[in-house]
Amino acid sequence: MFRRASSLLTRPLLSARARSFSADLPAASSTDDAFVAAWKKAIPTIDPPKTPLSFMAPRPATPSSIPTKLTVNFVLPYASELSAKEVDMVIIPATTGQMGVLPGHVATIAELKPGVLSVHEGSDTKKYFVSSGFAFIHGNSYADIIAVEAVPVDQIDPDQVQKGLAEFTQKLNSASTDLEKAEAQIGVDVHSALNAALTG
């Protein structure tokens, strides 16, 4: 085993420049050519049905230089808050910590935790409180943010937040089952994050 390891360590390494990176891939085709060819071979008299790929716009190619703006799509299950909005920066409340996203950011997928999502455009900053979700940062300076629930911070009622925090803290202290404790802990975490969004 050690002889094999030493032979692997002594062989020449491939240059990092010789390998292509995933961000260097060309834009995807808007038709599924393999499916269409197979269909025409099996049933040449009937036009092939549309596949999901037929309805998707091709992925934009990775730019050769870093763009000056980040294109953001911010959606909820029932609404689209931002659609192809060009901004300077987005700060995301990821489970690993606050994550600032600028144009040219490395491709990343991040899980969102309850907290403030801020969208910076020039001197304007729009803040949203998000409950959870995911952020998909693409190598071509596009960011797709999908939240379960979101509300602009300026629409949050501080009195309701304090009332909810007290209510869930009391439920946590009086919980007798694991399920009750888990539900109360989630309520405390969300209301604490709401409180932090209002005071911070």
N, C-alpha and C positions, 0 to 999 in steps of 0.2 A: 504494500500500500504506500509506504513512504517512497519507494523507488518511482512509482507512478507519479506521485505528487512532485518529486524533484524534476522529473522529465517535463511535466506540465509547466513548472515555473521557469525552466531554462529555455523553452521555445520562444521565438520572437513574438511579441505582442502586435496585434493589428493596430494600425494608426487610427485614432479616433476620427480623423478627417476622412479616412477611407470608408467608414460606415455612414450610411444615411440615417438620419434621425426621423422619428415619426412626424415631426412638423414639416419635413421636407417632401412629404407625399404630395402628388398632384391632386387637384380637385377631383372629387368623385363624379363618376358619370351619372346622369339623371335617369338612365334606363338600365334595366338589368339585362344586359346583352346575352348572358348565358341562358337565362330563363326564356327569353324571346326565341333564341336559336333552338332550344330544346322543344319549345311549343310548336314552332313551325315545322320541325322534323316530325313530330307526333301527329299534329292536326294542321296540315297546311291550308285547309279551306276556311278556317275560322281565325279571326284576328285574336291575338293573345290578350288576356285580361290585364287590367292595370294592376301593378304591384305597389306596395307602399312606397317603394323607391321612385315610382313614376310621379308621385305627388310632392316629392321633396325637392327643394332647390339644391343645386350642387353646392358642396361646401366651398367657401371662398378659399382661394389659394393663400398660402402663407406669404406675406409680403417680404420683399427682399430687404427692406429697411423698416425700422420700428415706426409705426404710425404715431401721430401726435395725440390721437384720441382713442379711448376704449369704447367699443360698442357694447351696450348692455341691454339684455332682455330680462326683465324682472316680472315674473308671472305668479299668480295665485290660482287655485283651482277654479275660481269663479271670475277672475278678472286679469287683465294685463296692465300692470302699473307702468312699466316702461317697455317700449318696443323699438328696438334698433336705435336707442338713444345714445348719442355720442357724448361722452363725459371725460373728465380728466382723470378721475380716480373713484374707486369704490372701496369702502372699508367694510369687511364682512365679519360677523360674529361667528367664527368657526369654533368647533369643539376643541381644537388645538390652540385657540387664542385668536385675538384680533388679527385679521389678515388684510393688508392693504394691497389692492390690485391696480396696477398701472398699465398703460399700453406696453406690449411686449412681454408681459408676465409669462412665466413658464406654465405649460399646460398642467392643470391641477383639478382634482375633484375634492371638495370640502363639505363636510356635514355641518349644517348650521345649528347653533344652540340658541335659546332665547336671548335676545339682545338687540342692539341697535345696528342697523345697516345704514350707512351714510353714503350718499351719492354726491360727489363733488364736481361741480361744473363751474369753472371760473371762480368767482368769489361766492357763488351760491352753494349752499349745502342743504340737501333734502334728507331728513332722517326718518327712517321707518323702524318700528319695533316688529321683529319677526319672531314667531314662536319656534319654528324648526324648518328644516328643509335641506336643500343641497345647492351648492354653487359649482358650476362647471366652467372652468377657465380654459379657453382654447388658445393654442399657440399663435393664432392669427389676430390676436387682440380683440376677441369676442368673449363675452362673459354671459352665461345663462344662469340666472338665479331663480330657483323654484322654492317658494315658501308655502307652508301649509296655511299660515295666517299671517297677515301683516296689516299694520295700521300706522299712518303718519304719527310721529311722536307728539305733535302739537294737538292731536285730537284725543289724547289719553286724559281721562279724568283722574287727577291725583287722589281725590277723596275715595273713589271706588277702588283704587289700587291699595290704599291703606286699609280699607275695610276688608278687601279680599285677602290681604296678607295676614291680618289678625284672625280672620275666619279659618284660613288653612293652617295657621300655626296652632290654633286651638284644636283643630281636627287631628293634626299630627301628634299633639300631646295626649289626646284621648283615644287614639287609634289602638284597637286590640288585635286586629289581624294584619298579616303582611300586605294584603291587598289595600286595606284602608291606609296603612302607613305609606305605601307606594303612591297612592292617589294624592294623599295630603302632601307628600314630599314634592311631587310634581307641581302642585298648586303653589307651595311655598317658593320653589325655584323660579317659577314664571313670574309671580308677583314681586319677588325680590329683584329680578331682572328688570321688570317694569319700573319699579321704584328707582333703581340705579339709572335707568334711561331718563327719568324725569329730573333727578337731582344732579346727574353728571353731564 
